[in-house]
Amino acid sequence: MKSFFFAVFLLSTLISLPATAQRSTIRSGEIWPDDTGVHINAHGGGVLRYGDTWYWFGEHKSEHTSDALVGVTCYSSKDLVNWHNCGVALSVTDERGHDIERGCILERPKVIYNPVTKKFCMWFHLELKGRGYGAARYGVAVAERPEGPYRFLYSQRADAGTWPVEFGAQELAVADTLNEANYKEWWTPSWRKAVGQGLILKHDFGEGQMSRDMTLFVDDDGKAYHIFSSEENLTLHIAELTNDYLHHTGRYTRVAPAGHNEAPAIFKHNGTYWMITSGCTGWAPNEARMFSAPSVWGPWTQHPNPCRGPKADLTFGGQSTFVITLEEGKYIFMADIWRPRHPIDARYIWLPIGFENNKPIIRWQDEWNF
Ligand code: GAL
């Protein structure tokens, strides 16, 4: 009998071991268990600091599909290594025809805190159920507490009926002459030029600009921005948010027209804005890109790939999603190693950002801590 109880005790210790074992290092690309011992399920995510706690939000992914069957998950941590599973922050719904109906595509959620309204504001890329990637919308949700529950507010295309701030009378006159029929073939020099001049902006002017891969950024002055792949993922847009962080103001600028950038992740160091992006190859990794600017409004300059080490030309097998700012000079690059055939098994890359000749670099490390 005694040995039976001992066996039960031993078994229960073993079962609960992964749940209680504290980790002390970040190991990119490996299984990252939460406090219940299960691999963290928060992909395409971002991290918010609120008080002394970090909150990691991301896409819940399932065994066989990347479609949203659950919604946005939230994890909390005091040390950025050991994460408590807070459950579902924004849930998809079974209401038919709802913007976030179960089975929609809900990607790259990011949350920022608004100190004036004291609300947590979540933005994400939304594709309506059954329409592939055609809707190209952003969605907005809000909560009273960081971990939620978040209340869905609305989803839409961006900046309908508005030109970017840099489009003055001259640019508008050029855009006016553009005729889509003359640019049926993509990637020719004249097509690239026309995209820069607003070919696709003009096409989507009435309906609103496409809004896919995205992030949010709050500047030191409290102004917040929504940064997203627009114009068929060819051009990044940076749109200013209203003071409550729940809408666009209508002021926006474009970055690298026809540059085909996705997966934007942004941070500010010594007054310079740095943005890391990827190319557009779906779930397959490609070489990271990097841009800098003296102001959110540009001008944005492209720099070489910041990655160093094995598979540096493929972002170590991953795709950027967010940069965590720990303090001035200390940043963490977050990326996803997608597993499209087994989405729930997608892995995370977290690496510290260093500086070489005053430019950010990301060096691969198997294991590191703060
Ligand atoms: C990637 C994008 C992901 C997801 C995927 C779908 O390029 O960054 O968020 O949309 O394409 O193929």
Residues whose N, C-alpha, C, O or C-beta is under 5 A from the ligand:
A	BS01	GAL	E107 D213 E262 A263 T281 G282 W283
